[in-house]
Amino acid sequence: MTKHRKRRKKTKSRKLKPLDYYIKHELDVAGFTNKHHLTPGGDNGRGNILIMDALRHVLWHKLFGNKTLEQVIALLQRMKRMKGRAL
């Protein structure tokens, strides 16, 4: 009797855009400002919006996704602890 493997569900993979697309996008936003939500999905009140350089905004999301400031700080502290153990 032969064993049958269970089939995995097919998941849609995100197709990555070429690097030149991202470089062009970054150049397009350089020198502009836009609104950055401090709490992802939060309201548009003054306490939740930060006006920042558009290029920094794009790069923030490339590095940290939609993490909150507190989550980013925790991540960086964890990385620092890990690096300290490696030395």
N, C-alpha and C positions, 0 to 999 in steps of 0.2 A: 504494500500500500504506500503510495507516495504522499508526502506532506505538501500541503498547499500553503503558500505564504499569503498573509493578509495583504490586501492591496491598500496602499496609503492613499488618502484623499489627495487629489491634485490641488496644489495651492498656486494661486497666481503670483508669479514673481514680478517684482517691480523692475521694470526696465530702466536701467540707469542712463542718464543723458551723458553725452560726451563731455569731457572736461572743458573744451572750448566754449560750450554753452554756459557753464557756470562762470568762467572767466569773463565772458561777454556780459553776462547779467551783472556781475560785480562792477564792471566798468560803467554799465548803464546807470547804476544807482549811486555811484561815487559823487559826493558833493551835495546830495539831497538829504533831507531828513524825513522821518516818518514816525508813526506812533507804534510803540511796543507795549503790549499788555504785560504787566508785572505778574498777574495771575492769569494763566491760560484759560480762555473761555469765560473770563470774568466780565464784569460790566465795563462800560466806557467812561466811568467816573474819573474825576481828576486824580484820585488816589491810586488808580490802577493803570494809568497811562504814563509812559515815559517817552518824551520826544527825544529821539536819538538819531545819529547819523545812519543813513540807510545801509551803507556798506557794513557797518558794525552790526546792524540788526540782522542782515543776511548771514554774516559770519557767525553770530551768536547761535542762530537756529541750525546752522550746519554743524556746529560743535556740540550743542546741548539739546537740540530738538525743542520741545515745548516744556522743558523742565522749569520749575520755579527757581527763583534766586536761592532759596534755602536748599533745594535739591542739588543745585550746581555747587554750592559751597560745601555741602556734605560729600559730594563726589570728589571735589578737589582735595578735601581734607583726607579722604580715604586713599586717594592716589599718593598723597604726600606720605602717609603712614606706610603704604606699601613700598614706596621708594626708599624710605628710611631703613626698612628691613633688608633691602637688597644690597645695601652698601657694606 
